[in-house]
Amino acid sequence: MKYVSKQPDSNGFIAFTEEENQTWKILFERQIKVIEGRACDDFLIGLKKLDFPKDRVPQCAEVTAVLNACTGWSVVPVAAMIPLEEFYRLLANKQFPAASFIRLREDLDYLQEPDIFHEYFGHCPLLTNPAYADFVHWYGNIALSTNRKVQSILGRLFWFTIEFGLMQTSQGMRIYGGGILSSFGETIYALENKVPKRKKFDLIEVLNQPYRYDIMQDRYYFIENIEELFAIRKNEIVIMAERIANGTFDGNDFVIC
């Protein structure tokens, strides 16, 4: 494994080096510029609330204090890669896992393993939004209640919303997915490249859509507002995912809310 997470001390403080703090500064400064006119308003509101330091990696306690006041969430430092069950358990307890390492300079543009910049910058701003935070909490609970086969199907929902979701707004198409908003290249690509498909979110289609994590995405799904995520919870998603996993799904059996 290329990256090893840092261990917090007894007070929860993680000692990042000057080089690592400078990497955060580089990533933060260029991403702040590129998301202008591309990130959705809800994300920008959350980013302002968090008020990340520009010249150093934020500490978990700083981020948690804001999230907890807004939605009751916290962030917890974890190993670079954690088991799926642990990931879902954390979400179900309103704890967002943040791998406590930051990428090397040679990996500024692409990193297979999610680092602390991806977690903090990409995901935490929207965790200040109650509808978004409730959706992620709900997702953790339902995923935790199923088996690995079904979880693989439910992973598509997380991927095409929380990680790579777009939003159609009155100002035009915007981004809310953390996997895009923490990536310099994909922030531009997702909205401006002519190659990927951009489709209205369709729950059945999303649950049936495989994805790859090692390429720029070839398709994105857009919603119209964050509350639309909250409304997804009304559907019998676990039953749908079970039938898709077992090859017995018939979309005509369900009324999509």
C-alpha positions, 0 to 999 in steps of 0.5 A: 500500500502506497499510503499509510494513515497517520495516527492521532495523538491522545488529544486527537491531533494529527501532526502533518508535516510542512510538506503535507500542509503545503500540499493541502494549500496547493490543492485548496487554492486551485480547487477553490478557483475551479469550482467557481461557477461549477459547484452547486450553491448548497456546497458553497454554503457548506464550504463557507460554514466550514471555513477551512484553513487555506495553509494547512490540513484541518484537524478532525476536531475543527471539522467536527465542531461545525458538522455537529452544530449543523447536522449532528455529524462528525468526522473520524480518522481512519486507515487509508482503506477500511472494510465496507462494513466499517464504512457503513457502520460509521455512516449509520452512526453519523460519522464520516470516515476521513483517511488521515493522510494527504496525497503526494505531489506526484499524485495531485491530479489522481489518487485511487485511494481517497485521501483527507482532501477528498473527504474534507473538501469533497464531502464535508461541505454538504454534510452541513446540509440536513437533507444531504446528511440525512440521506447519507445516514439513511444510506449507511443504515440500509447498506449495513442491513444487507449482504455483500452482494446487495451492497454492491448494487447499493454502491451504485446509488452512492456512486452516482449521487454522493460521489459523482452527482450533478444538479440541474439548477436555474443557473445551469448544470452544477456539481454536488458529487464529492468525487468530482468536486475534489478533483481538478480535472473531473470538475471541468470534465464533468460539465464541459467535456462532450464525451460523457452522458448527462442524464436525469436521475432514474433510480432503476437505471442507476441501480442497474448501472455498473461503474468504474473507479479508475477512469473519468466517468462516462455518464453522470446523473443529475437531480434538481435539488438536494431534497430530491435525495431525501425523497429517494428514501421513500422507495423500496430500494433494498428489495430492488437491489436484492432482485437486481443482485439475484437477477429477478428484477422487474421494474414494473413491480415498483412505483418510483417516488 
